[in-house]
Amino acid sequence: MSKVLDTFKNMFLDLFSMGKGFVYGFVMVGLFIIACGAIIYGSISLMNLIF
């Protein structure tokens, strides 16, 4: 019985870590898109001010 409980506990912990990694991946991709957009917007704004 203890082996079965250990197996379920390990499965739950694995699923929990997979979910955390999934959310972390989405956050990192979102931050990357926002940063790239800010850089592009800033460079276009500087071009308009200079030229």
HUBELJO-V977211 format. One record per backbone hydrogen bond with DSSP energy under -1.0 kcal/mol. CO is the residue of the C=O (numbers start at 1). NH is the residue of the N-H. Records with the same first field share a line. If there is no record, write none. Layout:
CO=NH, NH
This chain:
1=5
2=6
3=7
4=8
5=9
6=10
7=11
8=12
9=13
10=14
11=15
12=16
13=17
14=18
15=19
16=20
17=21
18=22
19=23
20=24
21=25
22=26
23=27
24=28
25=29
26=30
27=31
28=32
29=33
30=34
31=35
32=36
33=37
34=38
35=39
36=40
37=41
38=42
39=43
40=44
41=45
42=46
43=47
44=48
45=49
46=50
47=51
